[in-house]
Amino acid sequence: MTKISIMQGRLLPPFEGRFQAYPAKEWEEEFYAAADLGLYSIEWIYEKPYEGENALSCQSGIEHLKKVMAETGVGVRSICADYYMSEHLIKEGKPVSENWDHLEWLCAQGKMLGGIEYIILPFVDSSSLKTEEDQSALAIALKEFLSSHRNAGIELHLETDLEPHNFAMIFHKVDHPLLKLNYDIGNSASLGYDPDEEFGVLGSYLGSVHVKDRVFQGKTVPLGSGNADFPKCFKWFEALNFNGWYVLQAARGPVGDEKVTTENHINFVKNYLKTYGSRAS
């Protein structure tokens, strides 16, 4: 099985016009669309807007989600915790205890659903780790969180905009097998980072991949039309024997053509996997 997943909402028209959002009113429909395309997983979004309506927020919602998963054969293997983009885990060089408590709760909800392999913690844009104090505080908080088993056995994958060596220092300080790297191909291209340098120091921590293309210091663009070095990245994925999820987070196509756009994205990834020797079906 080629482990290709898709970010929640990409198979539906943009919810409330937002590029990425939890589709509170029609999330069930996406599972049937994903099944039609042969996808095995959707990366679930947990964010502040509509939190009370998020199926992961209560037992009845989780039971309903389990039912839809069973009917379609499409699972949820990961959670993109955009909640912490606005409700920061680290603020002014200090951990925000109530938000770490919330993360513990979210891990428990993921455990209740079952099948969740990892939760992505985004430290980019509004939640970027801007100072050394922020980075040090995150390492200390993560070490305590993981050593106390507050993650319920679920991996935590970090997405940051840090320079590779600074990013690696967090992994060195925490030193825990359930802390991994989420590599966003497009975001790294936008920041001007060289995959050779990134994977040279971070490759051993690779846990998941977001498939996206962006122009240098610019916006998300269709796959293959930006500055992402896909050949170099997929060579590294093969060299590292990466067997995690490739999550499609690519640019949206025309409204109404979501399934066609996604099918093109699936083929884009499979072609690179075949070219560089990984298993693709």
N, C-alpha and C positions, 0 to 999 in steps of 0.2 A: 504493500500500500504506500503510495506517495502521500506524504503527510502535508497536504495543502488544505489550509483553512481560509476563512474569510472574515474580515472585520464586520461585526454586526451592523446592519443597515445598508451595506453596499449593494445588496440585491433588491433594495426597495428605493423608491424616490426619496430624496433628502427629507428627513423628518423636520418639519418647521423651517425648511430651507437651510438647515445646518449641514455642513459637510460631513461631520461625524457626530452621531447622537444615538442614544438609546431610543429605538422606535416604539414608543410606549403604546401606540394604538394598534399596531399591526405586526408585532414581532413574530407571531406564529407563522404568518405567510412566508416569511423568509426561509424557514426550515424546509418547506415543501419545494421552494425554488432551488435551494441548495441540493436537495435530494435529486432533483431532475438533472442537475449538472454533475452528479457523482461526487459531490463534496462530502467529506466525513465529519466536518466540524465547523462551528461558528465561534469566533472569539467574542464573548459576551462583553458588553459595555456596562460598567457601573459608574454612574456619574451623579452629580448633585441634582440637576433638573429631573423631575419626575421620580425622585428616589422612592417615594411612597408607592409608586405604581410599578417599580421594577420587580419582575417576577422573582428575583433572588432575595428580595427584602422580607419575604414571609413564607411560612411553611406551605400555605395553600398555593402560592405562586410557584414554589419549587415543585410541588406535586403536579401542577399543570404543565410546567416545563418538562418534567420527566415524561409525561404522557405524550407530548408533542415529539420529544426526542425518540421515544419508542415507536411511534407511528411512522416517522420519517427515516429513521436510521441515521440521523444527523445528530452528533453529540455536541457538547460544550466541553472543551478541553482546557480552555484558558479564559481568564477575565482580564480585560483592559480596565484598570481602575482609574479612570479619568476623574473620579471623585476627588482625588488628591491633587488635581490641577488647581482647584480652587480652595479646597480644605487642606492646607499644607501640612505635611508630616514634619517638616523642618521650617522654622521661621526665625529669622534674625539669629541664626547660629544655635538654636535650641530646638529640641523635639517638642512637638505639640501633643501632650499626653492624650487628650480626648480623641485626636485623630488616629493615634496608634491603637487606642482602644477600639475605634471603629474598624481599623484594619484587622484586628483580632476577630471581631464579630464577622467581618466579610469572609475571612478564612474559614470560620465555622460554618457560614452559610454555604460556601463552596464545598466543604466537606459533607454537608447535609445533601447537597445535590448529587455528589458522587461523580467521579471521573475527571474532576478538575486537577490538572497537572501543575499549573502555575498561574500566578497573578502578576501582571505587569504593573510596576510602579513607575509612572512617568515623572521625571525630573527635568522637564524642558519648558521653554516659554515662561509662563507665569510661575511655574514651580521650579525653575532652574536653580541649581546650587551655585549661587553667585560668589561665595567667599570660601576661604579655607575653613572657616568656622562652620559653615553649613555642611561642608563635606565631612569634616571630622565628627560633627554631631550626628550625621546620618550613619556613619560607620559604627559609632558607639550604640546608637539606638537599634540598628539592625542586629548587632551582635547580641544585645540583651534580648531582643524580640525572638530571635531564632534559638538561642541557647535555652530560653524559657519555654520553647515549643508552643509559642502563641500562634504560630502559623499553621497548626493542625496538620503538619506533615506536607503542606503544599509548598512548592518552590516559589520563591520571589525572584522575578526577573526585573532588573533595573534598566530603564531607558534614560539616558542623560545626554546632554550636549557637551560633556566634559572632554577636554583633550585626553587622548588615550592613556597617557602615563598617570595623570591625575585620577582618571576613572579606575585604573588598575589598583591604585593605592587603597581604594575603598574595599575591593575584594581581598587584598592582602590583609587589611586590618580586621575584617570580619572573619575571614577564613572559615567558611561554613559551606558544606556541600550542597545545601539547598538555596544558596544565593547564586544566581546566574545572570548572564548578560542577554538583554533583548537588543538585537542589532537591527536598526532601521536603515535599510540601504539608502533610501532617499534623503533622510535627515543627515546622514553622514556626508553624502555628496553635497548637500546644501552648505554644510559647515566647512567644506573643503578638505576633509580628512582623507588620507590615503589608506585604503583597505590593507595594504601590506603592513603599514605601521600599526594600524588598529589591531589586526589579528595577530601580529607579532607579539603584542603584549597582552591582548585580551582573549585570544582564541581559545584558551583552555577553559574559559568561563562561558562560552557560547551556549545559550539555552533555547533561544527562539529567534525567528527572523520576521521582520515586517517588510514585505515586498512593496516598494514604492520608488518613484523616480522624482527628483527635483532638480531644478537648475541651481547653480552655485549662488548662494545667498538669496535664493528666490523660492518660487512657489512649486507646488506639486504639479507635475506634467505627465502626459501619457507615458507608459513604460517604454523605455528605449529612446525617448526624445529629450532627455535631460542630461545631467552630468554624472549620473550613477555609472560606475564601472562594473556592470553586471558580469562580464567575463572574469574579472579579477575576483569578485566576491564569490562566484560559484566555484571557481578553482579552489578558493580557501575552504568553502563548505565541504567540498570533496576531500581535500587534504586533511581536514579535521574530523572526517568521518561523521559529520553532523547528521543526526537522525531525528531532529526535532521538527517542529511545525513551521512551515512557510505560510505566513498569514497575509493574504492579499489585502493591502491597504492602499491600493493604487488610485490614481485619479479617476473620478467618475466620468462616465460617458454621457450621452444624451439621456434625458429623463424619459423613461419608458423602454430604454434599451439595456437595462441593467443586466439581464441574463446574457445577452450577446457580448456586452463589454466584459463580463466576468469570465465567460468562456474563452475569450481572447487572452485574458490575464492567466488563466489556468494553462493554456497552451504555451504562453510565453515562459512560464516557470518550467514546465515539463521539457520544453526544448532545451533550456539551459542545463537541466539535470541530465538529460540524455547526452548532451554535448560533452559534459565534463565527467561523465562516468557514473553518476549516481543512479539509483534505481528509480525509474519512473514508469508508470503504467497508464 
